[in-house]
Each structure stands twice: as C-alpha cells, then as structure tokens.
Amino acid sequence: SVKGQNFLKSRTVRIGDTELITRPSNLKDTDCNAQQQLPRSWTRLLSTHQLLRNLHASDNQIKHHLHVQTRWLYDDEPRHFLHLLEHGKFDRFSLSQADIRLIREYLQNELHSRCNQDLQRWRSLADSSNRKTDRQRVENELFLPELGCSSNEGNIHFYTKCNPEQLIATNYTRVVYGDHGPYIEFEADHIHWDSFPNTQAKGDSVAYYDEFYNDGDDKSVKLYAQRKTVHDQPNPPPGKYSADHSRDEGYADYKLGRYYVS
C-alpha cells in the first residue's frame, strides 16, 4: 500500500490488441527450494570428510580436519549444523553411524567451547587475496589445514619429495600465511633431526634465521630456524609468491624459536 491505497495485481494485461493472462506466481516454490539448500560450510565439511575417508586417511587425520573445520564455523553454525545432522540433512553424502557420531562429537565440543568467554578464538592469517589463494592451493594439494596438531594427537608425516623414505617431521603447529608465501611451522620436537645434519649459521646479529639442509646429495629441503621476527619488515623480499601490503605488524607472523619449511 502507498498512502493508504491498496494496489491489487491485475489478472489480465492488454498490450495493443493482445490480451495476456498472468500465471500464478512461483515465489512460494522458489522460497521453499531456497530453504532446502544447505549451507555451503556444511556441505564443505561433509565433502572434506568423505574425501578423506575415500583416500583412506588415518583416524587422527580425519579428527584433526574436523577439529579445524568446526573451529572455522561462524557464530551459531555449530548449533545449526547439529540440527541438520540430527535430521539427516546430508545432501548427496552418505554417512555411516560412526561418521555421524564423530561429527556430532566435534560439533558439540565446539559449541561448548564457545560458552567459555576466556577461550581466545582462533583467527586465520589468510586476510588478503594473495594469502587466501595460497591457503586454497595448500589445502587442495597437501590437505593441510591452517591450524596444526600437537605431537600427541596427530599422525601427519612429512617426507622429502626426492626421497619418500626420508622422514623430516611428524605433525606441525600451523601453516603461516604471510606475504612471502605459505610456510609450514614446526616446533623442535616435531623435527626428525637425523635428516638435517647440515647446518648453515648466518653468523651475524642481523640474520633473521639459520638454515638446515636435509641429508643426501639433493638437499631439496631447507629448514629455517627463526632467530628474529620480521615485525620490522612491512614488506617481504622478492619471491614467487611475494606481495607488498606495507603491514605495520610485519609481512609474516614468524615466531622466534620455531622452524619453517616452504
């Protein structure tokens, strides 16, 4: 209505000598179909879970992915997804009873953790287009979530590309998405040190890291031992994935005493 006048939809419309009869609106059907569409983050969680099952990933790897993906959820999504789970809203995915119990467990844990006001929420470092592109590439090619896992909960092994038998690390802390590309972050107890007998210390006070090289003729893996943060460097050095953003906090969140592999 406009200024108290009611306007009714005309049943017929005349254009010249032609009279058109309007058809009933399909808005209700459209609204119904829209309501039946499942949230993208829910289908992403299910598709990743099914993909890892099909790839015969270990139970610890599957649990780690569930832990990270539920941490990613917005606001009331854990509660909403529990509702979808209980009502069998799986889209095209088929879940076993064991899968349903496992997903329910992680959604409930995340829902309960959000009731703890003292718990600091995890925030992704992929806050720009270059970092989001890097994250998509790493997750699609390596299936590595940004948030890592501790030594007693995961079972993720890293080997050299040239020598699949050479173990370099077990588990990781996180993937650091900075403006010099993605780097996998490790703690000292993650590293298989027998694979890194070759050390190259920078030997000066201005160096940001020391270098370790894997054993063998190829030396294809360079491990960076961080000696200083890069908080005083707003932009990265030149590189394949470098992007300048002039960040006050520095171009990447490298931690003192951590180890990195690109």
N, C-alpha and C positions, 0 to 999 in steps of 0.2 A: 504494500500500500504506500501511496505517496500523498501527503497532506490529507489523509482521511479517505482517499478514494481507493476502491478495490479494483484491480485490473485482473480480469479472467482471461485465461488462454483461449484464443479463438479456435473453434473446431475446424473451420474452413478458411482458406486463404485464396483470394482471387487475384490472378495476375493476367491482365488483359481479358481475353475471352476464356482463359483456362482457370478452372477451379480445383484447387488442391485440398485434399482432406488429410489433416495431420494424423500421424500414428501415435499410439500410446508411447509415453517416454520409457526408455530402458534404464533410467538413472538408478532405480532400485536394484536392478540386476547388476549394474556396474558397481554400486556400493557394496553389494553382497560379495562380488568377486574380489573387490579390493580388501574386504575384511578377511577373506580366506587366505590371502597372500601372507606368507610367513616372513618375519623379519630377516633381513639379509645376514645379520650377525649370527642368527640362529642356524640358518642353512649353512653358513661358513663353518661354524663349529661342527655340525654334523658331517659335512663333506670332508673336512680335515680328519675327523675321527675315522670315517670309513676308509679314506685313502691310506692312513697309517695301518689300519687292520689289513687291508689288501696287500700292503708292502711287507707284512709280517714284522712290523716294528715290535720292539720289546714292550712289555707292560709298563716299565718305568718310563720309556719314551712317550708312550701314549698318555700316561698320567701327567707327565711334565707338560705336554701340549695342552691338556685340559686345564691344568693349573694356570698356565699363562693366558689361555683364551678366556677363562672366567674372570681373571683379573682385569682383562680388557673391557669387560662389559660396562655399559653406562648405567648409572642410577638404578632404576627399578628393573633392569633387564634380568638379573638372576631370578627374581620372583616371577616375572612373566614367563621366563623360559621353563621354570619348574612347572608352571601351569600347563604350558604346551606339552611338556614331557609326560605329565600325568594323564593328559587327554589324548595321547598318541599322535600328536601333530609332528610327524617325522618327514613330511613331504615325500620325496621319492626314495628316501633312505630306509633301509631295513636294519633295525637294531635288535640285538639279542637281549634277553633279560639281564645278562651280565653287563652289557653296554649301558642299559637303562639305569641299572643300579650305580654304575661307576659315574655316569654323567650327573645323576641325581646327587651323589655324594659331593662332587666338586661344586655344583651349583649351591647346595645347602651350606657348604663351608664358606663360600664366598659371601653368601647372604648374611651369615652370622658374623663374618669378619667386618662387614660394613657397619655393624652395630657398635663396633669398638671405635670410639671417637679418637682414641690415642694412636690408632694404627695409621701410619702415613701411607697415603695412596700412591701406588706406583704410576709414574708418568713416563711416557715414551719420549725418547730423544729425537724421534723422526718428526720434526716440526716444520720442515721445509720440503719443497718439491724434490730436490736432489736426494735428501735423506729418505724420503718416502719411496723413491724409485730404488734406492739401494736396499731398503728393507724388503721390498717386494721381490727383488732379484735373489736376495739371500734366502728368504723363506721359500720361494718357489724352487730354487736349485738345491739348497742344502737342508731344507726343512728345519732350520734353526730358528726358534722363537727369540725375540729380543731379550727376554728375561731368561737367564741361565738356571742352572740347578746346582745344588751343593754336592759334595763328594759322597754323601751317604744316601742320596735319594735318586740319582740319575744313573744312567748306564750309557752315556754317549761318548764314543771313542773317536779320536781324531788321528788319522794316518797321513803320511806324506803321499802326494799324488803319484810320484815316480816310483815309490816303493810301498805298496799296500800292506806290507808286513811290518813296516816301521811305525810303531805307536809313538805319537808325540804328546798326547794329552788325553785325560779322561775327565769329562764334564767341563763346564765353563761357568763363568759368573754372569756374563751378559754379552750382547753384541752392541758395541759402541758405534752409534751412527753419528758421525761428525761430518765436517765439510771437506775432509780429505778421503772420504770413502769409509766403508764399514771395516771395523776391526773386532775380532773375537777377543774377549778379555778373560784372562785366567788368573787364578791365584797360584802361589808357588806349589801347593800340594796337588794341583791339577796336572802339572807338567811331568812328563816322563823324562827325567833329566839325563838318563843314559843316551837318549837320542840327540842330545845337544852338548857334545864335548868341546865344540869350537866357540870360543868367546872372543868378541872384539870390543874391548872397552874404549870408550871415546877418549878418556884420559884428560878431560878438561872440565872446568866448572860450568861452562855454558851449554854443555851437551844435555839434551832432553832425555836420552835413552842410551843404553848399551845394547849390543847386538849378540845374539846367539844363533849359530847355524847348525842345522841337523847333520848327523853323521852320514858319511857317504860322499861320493865324488860329485853328485849333482848339487848338493847344498841348496835344495829348492825351497826350504822353509827358513825364513828369517824370523826369529822371536825377538820382540822388542821388550827390553826390561826398562820400565819407565823410571827415570831418575828425577824428573821435574814435570809439573803440569804445564799445559800450554795456555794458561789463563791470561798470559801477557801477549798472546798471539791472536789477534782478532781474525786473521785470515790464514788459510793453510798454505804450505808450499805447493808449487806446481805438481800436478799429478793427473792421472787418467780420470779420477772421479772428483777432482777438486772443484769447489765452488766458493766464491767470496761472498760473505754476508756481513763482514765487519762486526762481529759479535763482541760485546763488552766482556762476556764471560769466557772468551776464547773459542777457537774454532772446533774444539772437541773436548769431551769430558774424560780425558785420560787421568787415571789415578796413580799417585805415587806408590811404588812398590808392587804394582800389578804388571802383568805380562800380556803382550798383544801379538796377534798374527793377523795379517791382512788376507 
